[in-house]
Amino acid sequence: MKTEGKIQPFNDSHYADFVDLINQIYPQHPTSIIGEKHADRTREKKMYIQRRVVYNNNTLSAALVIEQWEDTYHPDKYVMNIFVHPEHEQKGMGKLLYNYMEELLLPRNPVKITSEVWEPHIQSIRFLKRRGFELAATEKECRIDLQKYDPKVNREKIDRILKSGFHLITLSQFRQKDKEADKKIWEFEREVAPDMPWTDEITVQDFPVYKEQVLQHPKFEPRAWLLALKGDEIAGLNNLWKSNVKKEMNNGLTGVRRKYRRQGVATALKHTNLKWAKNEEFHSVKTENESTNNGMLNINIEAGFEFIPSWLYFEKTKF
Ligand SMILES: CC(C)(COP(=O)(O)OP(=O)(O)OC[C@H]1O[C@@H](n2cnc3c(N)ncnc32)[C@H](O)[C@@H]1OP(=O)(O)O)[C@@H](O)C(=O)NCCC(=O)NCCS
């Protein structure tokens, strides 16, 4: 049912329109029906989720999503995003959905509500600031043009790591030689991911959930999950994910166990994967890092990534 002008609950019939709406707002960062459905299918029961949609002239003109992030889960912390179709801006839709969000969330006594804004969307920044939200974190996004990237220049950075006893292997290959490969990857992520700077402590979901959410994600590409092994131990990881942007991949986690840091492992992993992506005829790789993550930002810029607009995280903690 597409009831005109009314706030209505999201259901299966809304996926296509919802994805179209998001892609109108963020054409450079498109989502997909398959991706949205995967997230919904694999979400843990404890996670709060509410979605509402509004139709005008038979077009999905606005949507509200209130959720909780798996990797920073806290029962009283929420994430809310309002999406207004560019042709329906400045008609009060944002305000309508914001007030509705408050009606749903305030009785639950939230300790924090976070909202994500793309830096060029200055109207969204103004909207949140007026409602008491403050900037809490900036994820700097960078992109590398693989057509300009020359793997030969960086060969020595990879050789150095190989000579010092690290072995570089993809997850596809690691799975062939070690039955526990998936479990080892998860244990590695559990150890390293909390070192990423963020507003809240980062946690990695339990293994059964991780297997479904991460290792069976439609964008998962085990040939581009590159591990640095020291003996049987995973010392470092760099993973690339498929993207909804043609000829592009996204860099997910780059991580190195503490005892192996500052030896060039992350740099070697990054260049090996960039070379792989170029050989596979991808044109670009994008990545996002918190603005205080100097180590990772240095490595990316040094490799040839260039800054593009950031993602801003606004938080409200007083209600
Ligand atoms: C970021 C991280 C992956 C770097 O791994 P690493 O193997 O130690 O990095 P490298 O040895 O290849 O570093 C190469 C260069 O990057 C820069 N660099 C790396 N870590 C740095 C840090 N903590 N501070 C400042 N510069 C740093 C340096 O210029 C370094 O060269 P140098 O050691 O000769 O000075 C590692 O610190 C880590 O796992 N952090 C936690 C997870 C994380 O935040 N990942 C990024 C988000 S996905």
The ligand as a MOL file (V3000), in Angstrom:
LIG
                    3D

  0  0  0     0  0            999 V3000
M  V30 BEGIN CTAB
M  V30 COUNTS 48 50 0 0 0
M  V30 BEGIN ATOM
M  V30 1 C 46.7470 1.4610 11.0890 0
M  V30 2 C 47.5120 0.1350 11.1000 0
M  V30 3 C 46.7700 -0.8390 10.1890 0
M  V30 4 C 48.9330 0.3760 10.5570 0
M  V30 5 O 49.5960 -0.8860 10.4120 0
M  V30 6 P 51.2160 -0.9930 10.3540 0
M  V30 7 O 51.5280 -2.3090 9.7540 0
M  V30 8 O 51.7710 -0.6800 11.6770 0
M  V30 9 O 51.5740 0.1700 9.3330 0
M  V30 10 P 52.9570 0.3080 8.5300 0
M  V30 11 O 54.0580 -0.2990 9.3060 0
M  V30 12 O 52.7540 -0.1870 7.1430 0
M  V30 13 O 53.1170 1.8930 8.5060 0
M  V30 14 C 53.7000 2.5670 7.4170 0
M  V30 15 C 53.8100 4.0440 7.7350 0
M  V30 16 O 52.5370 4.5870 8.0800 0
M  V30 17 C 52.6770 5.5700 9.1190 0
M  V30 18 N 52.0810 5.0740 10.3830 0
M  V30 19 C 51.6980 3.8080 10.6960 0
M  V30 20 N 51.1860 3.7760 11.9300 0
M  V30 21 C 51.2250 5.0450 12.4130 0
M  V30 22 C 50.8050 5.6480 13.6110 0
M  V30 23 N 50.2600 4.9350 14.5980 0
M  V30 24 N 50.9680 6.9870 13.7510 0
M  V30 25 C 51.5070 7.7270 12.7730 0
M  V30 26 N 51.9370 7.1940 11.5830 0
M  V30 27 C 51.8020 5.8740 11.4200 0
M  V30 28 C 54.1670 5.7490 9.2970 0
M  V30 29 O 54.5650 6.7180 8.3600 0
M  V30 30 C 54.6770 4.3670 8.9310 0
M  V30 31 O 56.0170 4.3860 8.5220 0
M  V30 32 P 57.1840 4.3160 9.6710 0
M  V30 33 O 56.8450 3.1940 10.6090 0
M  V30 34 O 58.4150 4.0550 8.8600 0
M  V30 35 O 57.1860 5.6540 10.3600 0
M  V30 36 C 47.6080 -0.4450 12.5410 0
M  V30 37 O 48.0650 0.6040 13.4110 0
M  V30 38 C 46.3090 -0.9800 13.0780 0
M  V30 39 O 46.0020 -2.1600 12.9290 0
M  V30 40 N 45.4950 -0.1300 13.7450 0
M  V30 41 C 44.2090 -0.5560 14.2920 0
M  V30 42 C 43.1640 -0.8100 13.2030 0
M  V30 43 C 42.8970 0.4500 12.3930 0
M  V30 44 O 42.7260 1.5450 12.9120 0
M  V30 45 N 42.8020 0.2520 11.0710 0
M  V30 46 C 42.4730 1.3490 10.1720 0
M  V30 47 C 41.0280 1.4800 9.9640 0
M  V30 48 S 40.4360 0.2760 8.8540 0
M  V30 END ATOM
M  V30 BEGIN BOND
M  V30 1 1 1 2
M  V30 2 1 2 3
M  V30 3 1 2 4
M  V30 4 1 2 36
M  V30 5 1 4 5
M  V30 6 1 5 6
M  V30 7 2 6 7
M  V30 8 1 6 8
M  V30 9 1 6 9
M  V30 10 1 9 10
M  V30 11 2 10 11
M  V30 12 1 10 12
M  V30 13 1 10 13
M  V30 14 1 13 14
M  V30 15 1 14 15
M  V30 16 1 15 16
M  V30 17 1 15 30
M  V30 18 1 16 17
M  V30 19 1 17 18
M  V30 20 1 17 28
M  V30 21 1 18 19
M  V30 22 1 18 27
M  V30 23 2 19 20
M  V30 24 1 20 21
M  V30 25 1 21 22
M  V30 26 2 21 27
M  V30 27 1 22 23
M  V30 28 2 22 24
M  V30 29 1 24 25
M  V30 30 2 25 26
M  V30 31 1 26 27
M  V30 32 1 28 29
M  V30 33 1 28 30
M  V30 34 1 30 31
M  V30 35 1 31 32
M  V30 36 2 32 33
M  V30 37 1 32 34
M  V30 38 1 32 35
M  V30 39 1 36 37
M  V30 40 1 36 38
M  V30 41 2 38 39
M  V30 42 1 38 40
M  V30 43 1 40 41
M  V30 44 1 41 42
M  V30 45 1 42 43
M  V30 46 2 43 44
M  V30 47 1 43 45
M  V30 48 1 45 46
M  V30 49 1 46 47
M  V30 50 1 47 48
M  V30 END BOND
M  V30 END CTAB
M  END
